[in-house]
Amino acid sequence: LKSGLIRSQSTVIKLQAELLEIKSNQLESVHSTVKTAVQDTVQAEIKSYSKAVSKTAPVLTEENLKKVVQNAVSEEDRSRNVLIFGLKESDEEKLCDKVDVIFQQID
């Protein structure tokens, strides 16, 4: 009876060792698959990033900046804009005449 029990326990131990080895192999396989997938993804992203970075951007020089500012100023010359607060309006009035009167009062 004891020898049968010992044989059974020995078989159980042997099977557990085999199972442990199989699980270790599976874990190693998953580890290498994940490592390869991550490595491939990182390399692909680094390539696409370096490709985007390598494209030359226009250089902002003092001349270019002056041209941009001059174009913006010439398009929207605010020195000609006048705001008159408190001027009442009606639908059929001549706004130009009212503004002329106000400017004459200012002079």
LINRA-V695178 format. One record per backbone hydrogen bond with DSSP energy under -1.0 kcal/mol. CO is the residue of the C=O (numbers start at 1). NH is the residue of the N-H. If there is no record, write none. Layout:
co=(CO,CO)
nh=(NH,NH)
This chain:
co=(1,2,3,4,5,6,7,8,9,10,11,12,13,14,15,16,17,18,19,20,21,22,23,24,25,26,27,28,29,30,31,32,33,34,35,36,37,38,39,40,41,42,43,44,45,46,47,48,49,50,61,62,63,64,65,66,67,68,69,70,71,72,76,77,78,90,94,95,96,97,98,99,100,101,102,103)
nh=(5,6,7,8,9,10,11,12,13,14,15,16,17,18,19,20,21,22,23,24,25,26,27,28,29,30,31,32,33,34,35,36,37,38,39,40,41,42,43,44,45,46,47,48,49,50,51,52,53,54,65,66,67,68,69,70,71,72,73,74,75,76,78,80,81,93,98,99,100,101,102,103,104,105,106,107)
